[in-house]
Amino acid sequence: MTDHLLGASRLSAFGHRHEQVVYCQDTDSGLKAIIAIYSTALGPALGGTRFYPYASEQAALADVLNLSQGMAYKAALAGLDLGGGKAVIIGDPKTIKTEALLRAYGRMVQSLNGRYYTACDVGTFSPDMDIIAKESAYVTGRTVEHGGAGDSSVLTAFGVFQGMRAAAAHVWGASSLEGKTVGVAGVGKVGKHLVAHLIEDGANVVVTDVDAAAVATLQASYPTVKVVADTDALIREPLDVYAPCALGGALSDEVVDLLSAKIVCGAANNQLAHEGIEKQLQERGITYAPDYCVNAGGLIQVADELEGFSFNRAKVRAEKIYDTTFGVLEHAKTEGVPPSIAADRIAEQRMRDVSRLRSMWLPAR
């Protein structure tokens, strides 16, 4: 079992300012992983472990760098005293995920001595966290049976719904989605819960997903939901709100050009395909609720485990995503900047302010 550390100076050569990046490999179990810590200015880095068959190691690195930065901003904007980190395990979880691999990964997390806490993400689930926790004390998102919060997608979806309500209030003057048509791309762990909130609120819902079984399960519960073939078909629908809830990069030039929706608000991380998309959205009169602002419910849920988990307490905290989102959108309007830039400024200011405060020495308690 080996690891390799990349310093911040090397990373800065290609535009990133991460504190630490750890390459993890265990030949016997087949583990190949990367852990990225963007910032610990507010506290230990917390972020999920994504298990995904990346096309290359470079693609995995790019993803974990972007995701970990997003987690730092997400924690800052949510008012949590946590930093931002993320991990990716390279490979198809359906074929290579084993107890040995997960435990090897747990030892890697443990070797960072609490600088990074892991949780669930795409391809990993609460039972996986229980296995990882056999080797590491720095694991959240565990099953309820083991004192954890369980499935963090529940409050992720709840938070996205609150952010969507705030965006609706900003754009239309009313927070209800009743009568609005919402297109949800991806009805997996988070998307299915979001659809439930939307249906309950009286919205008309159109969905798509590459997983036919996920769509069939959703339709069995909500027969009024309209299903379209793919994302291309979805964005061509007459939508009021577009909710990307699958992988990142959902908002490309082509998508923005075709969208009829007045609001984009979804659970996917890193939705902007490249720099400049946020301005294109603004020029087209589309209000973008920044992804890391509205999808913070899952982070809030697993972070609550560090205090001894209370679902009700975590839900109350996640409900505040409404106020945070509305504040970001109003700030963007006042400053004349896209919402993503406004959100970045607010998060960066909090990280700067608190890190300066902590430069003052206090005796150990």
C-alpha positions as CSV (number, residue, x, y, z in Angstrom):
1,M,0.0,0.0,0.0
2,T,1.6,3.3,-1.1
3,D,0.6,6.9,-1.4
4,H,2.0,9.8,-3.3
5,L,1.6,13.5,-2.3
6,L,1.5,16.4,-4.7
7,G,2.3,19.7,-3.1
8,A,0.3,22.9,-3.7
9,S,3.2,24.4,-5.8
10,R,2.9,21.7,-8.4
11,L,-0.9,21.9,-8.6
12,S,-0.7,25.7,-9.0
13,A,0.9,25.2,-12.3
14,F,-2.4,24.1,-13.8
15,G,-4.6,26.5,-11.9
16,H,-5.5,24.8,-8.7
17,R,-4.7,25.8,-5.1
18,H,-5.3,22.6,-3.2
19,E,-3.6,22.0,0.1
20,Q,-3.0,18.4,-0.5
21,V,-3.6,15.7,-3.1
22,V,-3.0,12.0,-2.2
23,Y,-2.7,9.2,-4.8
24,C,-3.6,5.9,-3.2
25,Q,-2.9,2.4,-4.5
26,D,-3.1,-1.1,-3.1
27,T,-2.2,-3.7,-5.7
28,D,-3.6,-6.7,-3.8
29,S,-7.2,-5.3,-3.5
30,G,-7.1,-3.4,-6.8
31,L,-7.5,0.0,-5.1
32,K,-6.6,3.1,-7.2
33,A,-7.9,6.3,-5.6
34,I,-7.2,10.0,-5.3
35,I,-8.0,12.1,-2.2
36,A,-8.0,15.9,-2.7
37,I,-8.1,18.4,0.1
38,Y,-8.8,21.9,-1.2
39,S,-9.0,23.8,2.1
40,T,-9.0,23.3,5.9
41,A,-9.4,27.0,6.7
42,L,-12.7,26.4,8.4
43,G,-12.0,22.9,9.8
44,P,-11.3,19.4,8.6
45,A,-12.2,18.6,5.0
46,L,-15.4,16.7,4.5
47,G,-16.6,15.2,1.2
48,G,-17.8,12.0,-0.3
49,T,-16.0,9.2,-2.1
50,R,-17.0,8.8,-5.7
51,F,-16.5,5.3,-7.2
52,Y,-16.6,5.6,-10.9
53,P,-15.0,4.0,-14.1
54,Y,-13.1,7.1,-15.3
55,A,-11.7,6.9,-18.8
56,S,-8.3,7.9,-17.5
57,E,-6.4,8.9,-14.4
58,Q,-6.3,12.4,-15.7
59,A,-10.1,12.5,-15.9
60,A,-10.3,11.2,-12.3
61,L,-7.8,13.9,-11.1
62,A,-9.7,16.7,-12.9
63,D,-13.0,15.5,-11.3
64,V,-11.6,15.2,-7.8
65,L,-9.9,18.6,-7.9
66,N,-13.1,20.3,-9.1
67,L,-15.3,18.4,-6.6
68,S,-13.1,19.1,-3.6
69,Q,-13.1,22.8,-4.3
70,G,-16.8,22.7,-4.7
71,M,-17.1,21.0,-1.2
72,A,-15.0,23.8,0.4
73,Y,-17.3,26.5,-1.0
74,K,-20.4,24.4,-0.2
75,A,-19.4,24.1,3.5
76,A,-18.5,27.8,3.7
77,L,-21.7,28.9,2.2
78,A,-23.7,26.5,4.4
79,G,-22.2,28.1,7.5
80,L,-20.4,24.9,8.5
81,D,-17.0,24.9,10.3
82,L,-15.6,22.4,7.8
83,G,-13.2,22.4,4.9
84,G,-13.6,20.9,1.5
85,G,-12.3,17.6,0.3
86,K,-13.3,14.8,-2.0
87,A,-12.1,11.3,-3.1
88,V,-12.5,9.2,-6.2
89,I,-11.9,5.5,-6.5
90,I,-11.1,4.6,-10.1
91,G,-13.1,1.6,-11.5
92,D,-16.5,0.1,-12.0
93,P,-18.1,-0.4,-8.5
94,K,-20.3,-3.2,-10.0
95,T,-17.3,-5.3,-10.8
96,I,-14.4,-4.4,-8.5
97,K,-15.9,-3.2,-5.2
98,T,-14.9,-5.6,-2.4
99,E,-14.5,-5.5,1.3
100,A,-10.7,-5.7,0.9
101,L,-10.7,-2.7,-1.5
102,L,-12.9,-0.6,0.8
103,R,-10.9,-1.5,3.8
104,A,-7.6,-0.6,2.0
105,Y,-9.2,2.7,1.1
106,G,-10.2,3.2,4.8
107,R,-6.6,2.9,5.8
108,M,-5.7,5.6,3.3
109,V,-8.3,7.9,4.9
110,Q,-7.0,7.0,8.3
111,S,-3.4,7.9,7.3
112,L,-4.5,11.6,6.9
113,N,-5.2,11.7,10.7
114,G,-8.5,13.6,10.5
115,R,-7.6,16.2,7.8
116,Y,-10.2,14.5,5.6
117,Y,-13.6,12.9,6.6
118,T,-15.2,10.8,3.9
119,A,-18.9,10.0,3.1
120,C,-21.1,8.6,0.3
121,D,-21.2,9.8,-3.2
122,V,-21.9,8.3,-6.7
123,G,-21.1,4.6,-6.5
124,T,-20.8,4.4,-2.7
125,F,-23.5,3.8,-0.1
126,S,-23.9,3.8,3.7
127,P,-23.0,0.1,4.0
128,D,-19.8,0.8,2.2
129,M,-19.0,3.5,4.8
130,D,-19.5,1.0,7.5
131,I,-16.8,-1.2,5.9
132,I,-14.5,1.7,5.5
133,A,-15.0,2.7,9.1
134,K,-13.5,-0.7,10.2
135,E,-10.2,0.9,9.2
136,S,-10.8,4.6,9.8
137,A,-12.3,6.8,12.5
138,Y,-13.0,9.6,10.0
139,V,-16.1,8.3,8.2
140,T,-19.6,9.8,8.0
141,G,-22.7,8.8,6.2
142,R,-22.9,5.5,8.0
143,T,-26.0,3.4,8.3
144,V,-28.5,4.2,11.0
145,E,-27.7,0.8,12.6
146,H,-24.1,2.0,13.2
147,G,-25.1,5.4,14.6
148,G,-24.9,7.3,11.3
149,A,-27.3,9.5,9.3
150,G,-28.0,6.9,6.6
151,D,-28.8,7.9,3.1
152,S,-27.7,11.6,2.6
153,S,-29.7,11.9,-0.6
154,V,-32.8,12.5,1.5
155,L,-31.7,16.0,2.7
156,T,-29.8,16.7,-0.5
157,A,-33.1,16.5,-2.4
158,F,-34.8,18.5,0.3
159,G,-32.2,21.2,0.1
160,V,-32.4,21.4,-3.7
161,F,-36.1,21.8,-3.4
162,Q,-35.7,24.7,-0.9
163,G,-33.2,26.3,-3.3
164,M,-35.7,25.9,-6.2
165,R,-38.4,27.5,-4.1
166,A,-36.1,30.4,-3.3
167,A,-35.2,30.8,-7.0
168,A,-39.0,30.7,-7.9
169,A,-39.6,33.5,-5.3
170,H,-36.7,35.5,-6.8
171,V,-37.9,35.1,-10.4
172,W,-41.7,34.9,-10.1
173,G,-42.4,36.4,-6.7
174,A,-43.9,33.2,-5.2
175,S,-42.0,30.3,-3.8
176,S,-44.5,27.6,-4.8
177,L,-43.8,25.4,-7.9
178,E,-47.4,24.7,-8.4
179,G,-48.3,24.6,-12.0
180,K,-44.7,25.0,-13.1
181,T,-43.1,22.4,-15.4
182,V,-39.8,21.1,-14.0
183,G,-37.5,18.9,-16.0
184,V,-35.4,16.5,-13.9
185,A,-32.3,14.9,-15.5
186,G,-31.4,11.9,-13.4
187,V,-33.8,10.2,-11.0
188,G,-31.4,8.1,-9.0
189,K,-30.6,8.6,-5.3
190,V,-31.3,12.3,-5.2
191,G,-33.6,12.9,-8.2
192,K,-36.3,10.5,-7.1
193,H,-36.6,12.3,-3.8
194,L,-36.7,15.7,-5.6
195,V,-39.5,14.5,-7.8
196,A,-41.5,13.5,-4.7
197,H,-41.2,17.1,-3.3
198,L,-42.2,18.6,-6.7
199,I,-45.2,16.4,-7.1
200,E,-46.4,17.2,-3.6
201,D,-46.0,20.9,-4.4
202,G,-48.2,20.6,-7.5
203,A,-45.5,20.9,-10.2
204,N,-45.7,19.1,-13.5
205,V,-42.6,16.9,-13.8
206,V,-40.7,15.6,-16.9
207,V,-37.8,13.2,-16.3
208,T,-35.1,11.3,-18.1
209,D,-32.5,8.8,-16.9
210,V,-30.1,6.4,-18.6
211,D,-31.2,3.8,-16.1
212,A,-34.6,2.4,-17.3
213,A,-35.2,0.6,-14.1
214,A,-34.9,3.9,-12.1
215,V,-37.5,5.5,-14.4
216,A,-39.8,2.5,-14.2
217,T,-39.7,2.6,-10.3
218,L,-40.4,6.3,-10.4
219,Q,-43.4,5.9,-12.7
220,A,-44.8,3.2,-10.5
221,S,-44.9,5.7,-7.7
222,Y,-45.8,8.8,-9.7
223,P,-47.7,7.8,-12.9
224,T,-48.3,11.5,-13.8
225,V,-44.6,12.0,-14.4
226,K,-43.8,12.4,-18.1
227,V,-40.7,10.5,-19.4
228,V,-38.6,11.5,-22.4
229,A,-35.8,9.5,-24.1
230,D,-32.7,11.5,-23.1
231,T,-31.3,14.8,-21.8
232,D,-31.4,16.3,-25.3
233,A,-35.1,15.6,-25.5
234,L,-35.6,17.0,-22.0
235,I,-34.0,20.4,-22.6
236,R,-36.1,20.8,-25.7
237,E,-39.3,20.5,-23.6
238,P,-41.1,23.7,-22.7
239,L,-39.8,23.9,-19.1
240,D,-40.0,26.5,-16.4
241,V,-37.2,24.9,-14.3
242,Y,-34.4,22.6,-15.4
243,A,-32.9,20.4,-12.6
244,P,-29.7,18.6,-13.6
245,C,-29.3,15.7,-11.0
246,A,-26.8,13.4,-12.7
247,L,-23.1,14.0,-13.3
248,G,-21.3,17.4,-13.8
249,G,-20.9,19.5,-16.9
250,A,-24.6,19.5,-17.6
251,L,-24.7,23.2,-18.7
252,S,-22.8,23.3,-21.9
253,D,-23.1,25.9,-24.7
254,E,-25.5,23.8,-26.6
255,V,-27.7,23.2,-23.6
256,V,-27.9,26.9,-22.6
257,D,-28.7,27.8,-26.2
258,L,-31.7,25.4,-26.3
259,L,-33.1,25.8,-22.8
260,S,-36.5,27.4,-22.5
261,A,-36.4,27.2,-18.7
262,K,-36.1,30.5,-16.7
263,I,-34.4,28.7,-13.7
264,V,-31.7,26.1,-13.5
265,C,-31.6,24.4,-10.1
266,G,-30.4,20.9,-9.6
267,A,-28.4,18.5,-7.4
268,A,-25.5,17.7,-9.8
269,N,-22.1,19.0,-8.8
270,N,-20.0,21.3,-11.1
271,Q,-22.9,21.9,-13.5
272,L,-21.1,24.7,-15.5
273,A,-19.2,22.9,-18.3
274,H,-16.6,25.7,-18.6
275,E,-15.9,29.2,-17.5
276,G,-18.1,31.7,-19.2
277,I,-21.3,29.6,-19.1
278,E,-22.5,31.5,-16.1
279,K,-22.5,34.7,-18.2
280,Q,-24.3,33.1,-21.1
281,L,-27.0,32.0,-18.7
282,Q,-27.3,35.6,-17.4
283,E,-27.4,37.0,-20.9
284,R,-30.3,34.6,-21.8
285,G,-32.2,35.7,-18.7
286,I,-31.9,32.3,-17.0
287,T,-31.4,32.3,-13.3
288,Y,-28.9,29.8,-12.1
289,A,-29.1,28.7,-8.5
290,P,-25.4,27.7,-7.9
291,D,-25.2,23.9,-7.5
292,Y,-23.0,23.9,-4.4
293,C,-25.4,26.3,-2.7
294,V,-28.6,24.3,-3.2
295,N,-27.2,20.8,-2.9
296,A,-25.6,21.3,0.5
297,G,-28.3,19.3,2.3
298,G,-26.4,16.1,2.1
299,L,-23.3,17.7,3.5
300,I,-25.3,19.2,6.3
301,Q,-26.8,15.8,7.0
302,V,-23.5,13.9,7.3
303,A,-21.8,16.8,9.1
304,D,-24.4,16.5,11.8
305,E,-23.1,13.0,12.6
306,L,-20.0,14.7,14.1
307,E,-22.3,16.0,16.8
308,G,-24.3,12.8,17.3
309,F,-26.8,12.6,14.5
310,S,-30.3,14.1,14.8
311,F,-32.3,14.1,11.6
312,N,-34.7,16.8,12.8
313,R,-31.8,19.1,13.6
314,A,-30.2,18.4,10.3
315,K,-33.4,19.1,8.4
316,V,-33.9,22.4,10.2
317,R,-30.4,23.4,9.1
318,A,-31.0,22.2,5.5
319,E,-34.2,24.3,5.4
320,K,-32.0,27.4,5.7
321,I,-30.8,26.6,2.1
322,Y,-33.9,28.6,1.1
323,D,-32.6,31.8,2.8
324,T,-29.0,31.2,1.6
325,T,-30.1,30.8,-2.0
326,F,-32.4,33.7,-2.0
327,G,-29.6,35.8,-0.5
328,V,-27.1,34.8,-3.1
329,L,-29.6,35.6,-5.9
330,E,-30.4,39.0,-4.4
331,H,-26.7,39.7,-3.9
332,A,-26.0,38.8,-7.6
333,K,-28.8,41.1,-8.7
334,T,-27.5,44.0,-6.6
335,E,-23.9,43.6,-7.7
336,G,-24.8,42.9,-11.4
337,V,-22.9,39.6,-11.5
338,P,-24.0,36.0,-12.2
339,P,-25.2,34.1,-9.1
340,S,-22.2,31.7,-9.3
341,I,-19.8,34.6,-8.9
342,A,-21.9,36.0,-6.0
343,A,-21.9,32.7,-4.2
344,D,-18.1,32.3,-4.7
345,R,-17.5,35.7,-3.2
346,I,-19.6,35.1,-0.2
347,A,-18.0,31.7,0.5
348,E,-14.4,33.0,-0.1
349,Q,-15.1,35.9,2.3
350,R,-16.2,33.6,5.1
351,M,-13.1,31.4,4.6
352,R,-10.8,34.5,4.7
353,D,-12.5,36.0,7.8
354,V,-12.5,32.8,9.8
355,S,-9.0,31.8,8.8
356,R,-7.7,35.3,10.0
357,L,-9.6,34.8,13.2
358,R,-7.9,31.5,13.9
359,S,-4.5,33.0,13.4
360,M,-4.9,34.4,16.9
361,W,-3.4,31.9,19.4
362,L,-5.5,30.5,22.2
363,P,-4.3,28.1,24.9
364,A,-5.4,24.5,24.5
365,R,-8.7,23.8,26.2
